[in-house]
Amino acid sequence: MKRIADKNRRKDRRKVRVRGKISGTATTPRISVFKSNKHLYVQVIDDVAGATLCAISNVGDYKSLKVTVADAAKLGAALGEKMKTLNVTTAVFDRNGNLYHGVIKALADGTRKAGIAF
């Protein structure tokens, strides 16, 4: 139990540290990622207005996608296309306390390949 509590405490500290440095605006929104063992949820947020511009996950339309590196890249590309329809070309990436490797990195790279700059 102590190991899990320490792991969650480290993630929470990373989350606070990262979130203190970045904020989204209408022209440069924040891309927030939540990853569980089964699902991956991504939101594009305007923190000034307090509104979610768009969201994507592997629960709704992309139900066939799992939480793997290849599928995260596909989800990132789909998110990039959705953001282009909103005329958003730049964003800040909020990894939400997750380490930047594996699925999180693949999601960011897929979004970059779609033409969204971080």
PEURWO-V174432 format. One record per residue. N is the residue number from 1. RES is the residue in one small letter. SS is DSSP state (~ for helix, > for strand, _ for the rest). OMEGA is omega in radians with two decimals (* if undefined). NEAR is the number of other C-alpha atoms within 10 Angstrom. Layout:
N/RES/SS/OMEGA/NEAR  N/RES/SS/OMEGA/NEAR
This chain:
1/m/_/-3.09/5  2/k/~/3.14/7  3/r/~/-3.13/8  4/i/~/3.12/9  5/a/~/3.11/10  6/d/~/3.13/11  7/k/~/3.12/10  8/n/~/3.11/13  9/r/~/3.11/12  10/r/~/3.11/13  11/k/~/3.12/16  12/d/~/3.11/15  13/r/~/3.08/12  14/r/~/-3.12/17  15/k/~/3.13/16  16/v/~/-3.11/12  17/r/~/-3.13/13  18/v/~/-3.07/16  19/r/~/3.10/16  20/g/_/-3.06/9  21/k/_/-3.05/8  22/i/_/3.08/13  23/s/_/-3.11/19  24/g/_/3.05/21  25/t/_/-3.14/16  26/a/_/-3.12/16  27/t/_/3.12/12  28/t/>/-3.08/19  29/p/>/3.12/26  30/r/>/3.07/25  31/i/>/-3.09/25  32/s/>/-3.06/18  33/v/>/2.97/22  34/f/>/-3.11/16  35/k/>/2.97/16  36/s/_/3.14/8  37/n/_/-3.09/8  38/k/_/-2.98/11  39/h/_/3.12/15  40/l/>/-3.11/23  41/y/>/3.14/15  42/v/>/3.10/21  43/q/>/3.02/19  44/v/>/-2.92/25  45/i/>/2.96/24  46/d/>/-3.07/20  47/d/_/-3.14/16  48/v/_/3.13/11  49/a/_/-3.10/10  50/g/_/-3.06/11  51/a/>/3.01/13  52/t/>/-3.11/14  53/l/>/3.06/17  54/c/>/-3.14/15  55/a/>/3.13/16  56/i/>/3.09/19  57/s/>/3.10/22  58/n/_/3.09/19  59/v/_/-3.05/14  60/g/_/-3.06/8  61/d/_/-3.07/9  62/y/_/-3.06/14  63/k/_/-3.11/10  64/s/_/-3.12/9  65/l/_/3.10/18  66/k/_/3.09/17  67/v/_/3.08/17  68/t/_/-3.11/18  69/v/~/-3.11/16  70/a/~/-3.13/15  71/d/~/3.09/20  72/a/~/3.09/26  73/a/~/3.09/22  74/k/~/3.12/20  75/l/~/3.08/27  76/g/~/3.10/26  77/a/~/3.10/23  78/a/~/3.08/19  79/l/~/3.11/26  80/g/~/3.11/23  81/e/~/3.11/17  82/k/~/3.14/17  83/m/~/3.10/23  84/k/~/3.10/15  85/t/~/3.08/9  86/l/_/-3.10/11  87/n/_/3.06/10  88/v/_/-3.13/20  89/t/_/3.10/18  90/t/>/-3.14/17  91/a/>/2.98/21  92/v/>/-3.00/19  93/f/>/3.09/20  94/d/>/-3.09/23  95/r/_/3.00/22  96/n/_/3.10/21  97/g/_/3.10/19  98/n/_/3.06/18  99/l/_/-3.08/12  100/y/_/3.00/12  101/h/_/3.10/11  102/g/_/-3.05/12  103/v/~/-3.11/20  104/i/~/3.12/24  105/k/~/3.13/18  106/a/~/3.10/22  107/l/~/3.13/27  108/a/~/3.13/27  109/d/~/3.09/19  110/g/~/3.10/23  111/t/~/3.09/24  112/r/~/3.14/19  113/k/~/3.10/14  114/a/_/3.06/19  115/g/_/3.11/16  116/i/_/-3.11/22  117/a/>/3.05/17  118/f/_/*/15
